[in-house]
Amino acid sequence: MKKLPSKQDVRRQIESQVDDYLAKGGTIKTIPQGISGHENQQGLHRPIHQLFDQPKQTHTHIPEVLAALDERKKKKSNIKKPSVKKPRPKEKIIYDDFGEPLRRIWVEE
């Protein structure tokens, strides 16, 4: 298994890349907070009063449809399905003589 780099390793790698970039003549610009990277600023953030400027709509309930849905729920709750547990495969790790993991296999039990 590959060992993932630690946070310190990642930080050191990024710092060395930044140092190399600066050593080759690159520059780092400081961007003030609140500036967006989007070229078209319109439509990104609408004022909240524009979101809720329409009047509240009333909902129309259809009694026949609701009654049919309730009946279906009752029928489904009365039907009991037999519970059959299927055997699931389980993961097993194969170790070498020194206790290091070699590979993972799936075993059906």
C-alpha positions as a printed Julia matrix, in Angstrom:
109×3 Matrix{Float64}:
   0.0     0.0     0.0
   1.17    3.49   -0.78
   1.84    5.76    2.15
  -0.05    9.03    1.84
   2.03   12.18    2.35
   1.56   13.95    5.65
   0.4    17.55    5.95
   3.96   18.62    6.71
   5.22   16.95    3.55
   2.54   18.67    1.47
   3.36   22.04    3.06
   7.07   21.59    2.36
   6.36   20.61   -1.23
   4.12   23.66   -1.8
   6.66   25.98   -0.16
   9.45   24.62   -2.37
   7.29   25.08   -5.48
   6.54   28.69   -4.48
  10.25   29.33   -3.8
  11.18   27.88   -7.21
   8.52   30.05   -8.88
   9.81   33.19   -7.17
  13.44   32.27   -7.93
  12.61   32.05  -11.66
  11.25   35.61  -11.6
   7.6    34.95  -10.9
   5.56   37.36   -8.85
   2.66   36.89   -6.46
  -0.15   39.43   -6.55
  -2.21   40.18   -3.47
  -5.92   40.35   -4.22
  -8.11   42.34   -1.84
 -10.83   40.44   -0.02
 -14.25   40.5    -1.7
 -12.98   40.56   -5.31
 -14.46   37.77   -7.42
 -12.78   35.78  -10.13
 -15.93   35.86  -12.26
 -15.78   38.28  -15.16
 -19.55   38.77  -15.33
 -20.65   39.9   -11.87
 -24.34   40.16  -12.72
 -26.58   37.36  -11.56
 -24.18   36.0    -8.95
 -25.64   37.7    -5.92
 -29.15   39.03   -6.16
 -30.51   41.15   -3.33
 -32.85   39.22   -1.06
 -35.82   41.44   -1.84
 -35.62   40.32   -5.47
 -35.94   36.69   -4.44
 -39.17   37.17   -2.51
 -40.93   39.89   -4.48
 -43.7    37.61   -5.78
 -46.87   37.13   -3.72
 -47.37   33.83   -1.89
 -49.17   31.25   -4.01
 -51.89   29.09   -2.54
 -51.77   25.33   -2.92
 -54.73   23.53   -4.4
 -55.36   20.11   -2.89
 -57.07   17.41   -4.89
 -59.02   15.23   -2.44
 -59.38   12.27   -4.81
 -55.66   12.06   -5.47
 -54.81   12.4    -1.79
 -57.33    9.7    -0.88
 -55.85    7.34   -3.49
 -52.35    7.93   -2.15
 -53.5     7.23    1.41
 -55.13    3.98    0.28
 -51.91    2.87   -1.41
 -49.96    3.59    1.77
 -52.37    1.47    3.79
 -52.1    -1.44    1.34
 -48.32   -1.3     1.36
 -48.14   -1.27    5.14
 -50.35   -4.38    5.38
 -48.18   -6.43    3.03
 -45.23   -8.01    4.82
 -42.35   -9.25    2.78
 -40.49  -12.3     3.97
 -37.08  -11.36    5.19
 -34.42  -13.39    3.46
 -30.88  -12.49    4.31
 -28.55  -13.06    1.45
 -24.98  -13.86    2.31
 -22.81  -10.85    1.76
 -19.18  -11.02    0.76
 -16.74   -9.9     3.45
 -13.4    -8.27    2.95
 -10.36  -10.25    4.07
  -6.84   -8.88    4.19
  -3.95  -11.2     3.3
  -0.82  -10.51    5.36
   2.77  -11.53    4.67
   5.1   -13.21    7.18
   6.0    -9.86    8.78
   2.42   -8.75    9.33
   2.31   -6.27    6.45
  -0.88   -6.27    4.36
  -0.34   -7.65    0.86
  -3.78   -7.47   -0.73
  -7.49   -7.47   -0.02
  -9.84  -10.18   -1.21
 -13.6   -10.67   -0.88
 -14.79  -13.93    0.66
 -18.41  -15.13    0.58
 -19.56  -16.61    3.87
